[in-house]
Amino acid sequence: MGGFWHHAAIVYEPEGLEDCVLYEAVSTGVRRNYWSHIRENLGPNEFYESVAIRKLTCNRDQKFKRKVEKYFKEVDGLNYGVSQMVETRYKRM
């Protein structure tokens, strides 16, 4: 049951940081992780056996970057669950 991939994260490369940040929803909530950490634990018999990346192709102007950074600040550290997603969505409306 289920697919080959069991986890998803949003990868973001902030200006001025030499590492990519991954925002992921885990059992403890939304958290930040760093590509350098993933890379250290990637491979056969490691925590991350394999990683696939899909790139979002869009206009990444300053307005886009501001919205993305604002979103990450809002969700970082939130609890994870459907009820939290619904509550967060209604607060934005």
KEVEX-164470 format. One record per residue (C-alpha): residue number from 1; chain; residue in one letter; y, x, z. Coordinates in steps of 0.2 Angstrom, whole numbers, plus 5000, padded with zeros to 4 digits. Layout:
# KEVEX-164470
NUM; A; A; Y; X; Z
...
This chain:
# KEVEX-164470
1; A; M; 5000; 5000; 5000
2; A; G; 5018; 5006; 4996
3; A; G; 5024; 5019; 4985
4; A; F; 5024; 5038; 4984
5; A; W; 5042; 5039; 4991
6; A; H; 5044; 5033; 5008
7; A; H; 5062; 5038; 5012
8; A; A; 5079; 5038; 5005
9; A; A; 5095; 5046; 5009
10; A; I; 5112; 5047; 5001
11; A; V; 5117; 5065; 4997
12; A; Y; 5135; 5070; 4998
13; A; E; 5144; 5087; 4995
14; A; P; 5160; 5087; 5005
15; A; E; 5174; 5098; 4999
16; A; G; 5175; 5114; 5009
17; A; L; 5157; 5113; 5015
18; A; E; 5144; 5125; 5008
19; A; D; 5130; 5113; 5012
20; A; C; 5126; 5096; 5006
21; A; V; 5125; 5082; 5019
22; A; L; 5112; 5069; 5019
23; A; Y; 5115; 5052; 5027
24; A; E; 5099; 5043; 5031
25; A; A; 5092; 5028; 5040
26; A; V; 5079; 5033; 5053
27; A; S; 5071; 5024; 5068
28; A; T; 5085; 5030; 5079
29; A; G; 5099; 5024; 5067
30; A; V; 5110; 5031; 5054
31; A; R; 5111; 5050; 5055
32; A; R; 5117; 5066; 5046
33; A; N; 5106; 5079; 5040
34; A; Y; 5109; 5095; 5030
35; A; W; 5101; 5101; 5015
36; A; S; 5099; 5118; 5023
37; A; H; 5088; 5110; 5036
38; A; I; 5078; 5100; 5023
39; A; R; 5075; 5116; 5013
40; A; E; 5068; 5126; 5028
41; A; N; 5055; 5112; 5031
42; A; L; 5051; 5108; 5013
43; A; G; 5034; 5112; 5005
44; A; P; 5015; 5109; 5007
45; A; N; 5010; 5105; 5025
46; A; E; 5029; 5104; 5030
47; A; F; 5038; 5089; 5037
48; A; Y; 5045; 5086; 5019
49; A; E; 5031; 5089; 5006
50; A; S; 5043; 5085; 4991
51; A; V; 5060; 5079; 4987
52; A; A; 5067; 5069; 4972
53; A; I; 5085; 5067; 4968
54; A; R; 5093; 5054; 4957
55; A; K; 5111; 5057; 4953
56; A; L; 5125; 5044; 4953
57; A; T; 5135; 5046; 4937
58; A; C; 5152; 5039; 4940
59; A; N; 5171; 5044; 4940
60; A; R; 5172; 5054; 4956
61; A; D; 5191; 5054; 4958
62; A; Q; 5201; 5056; 4974
63; A; K; 5200; 5037; 4977
64; A; F; 5181; 5037; 4975
65; A; K; 5180; 5052; 4987
66; A; R; 5191; 5043; 5000
67; A; K; 5180; 5027; 5000
68; A; V; 5164; 5037; 5001
69; A; E; 5171; 5047; 5016
70; A; K; 5177; 5031; 5025
71; A; Y; 5160; 5023; 5022
72; A; F; 5151; 5038; 5030
73; A; K; 5162; 5038; 5045
74; A; E; 5159; 5019; 5048
75; A; V; 5140; 5021; 5047
76; A; D; 5137; 5037; 5055
77; A; G; 5128; 5034; 5071
78; A; L; 5125; 5015; 5069
79; A; N; 5109; 5008; 5074
80; A; Y; 5097; 5004; 5061
81; A; G; 5091; 4987; 5057
82; A; V; 5094; 4971; 5046
83; A; S; 5104; 4963; 5060
84; A; Q; 5116; 4978; 5061
85; A; M; 5118; 4977; 5042
86; A; V; 5122; 4959; 5042
87; A; E; 5134; 4961; 5056
88; A; T; 5143; 4976; 5048
89; A; R; 5145; 4967; 5032
90; A; Y; 5153; 4952; 5040
91; A; K; 5165; 4963; 5049
92; A; R; 5171; 4970; 5033
93; A; M; 5174; 4953; 5025
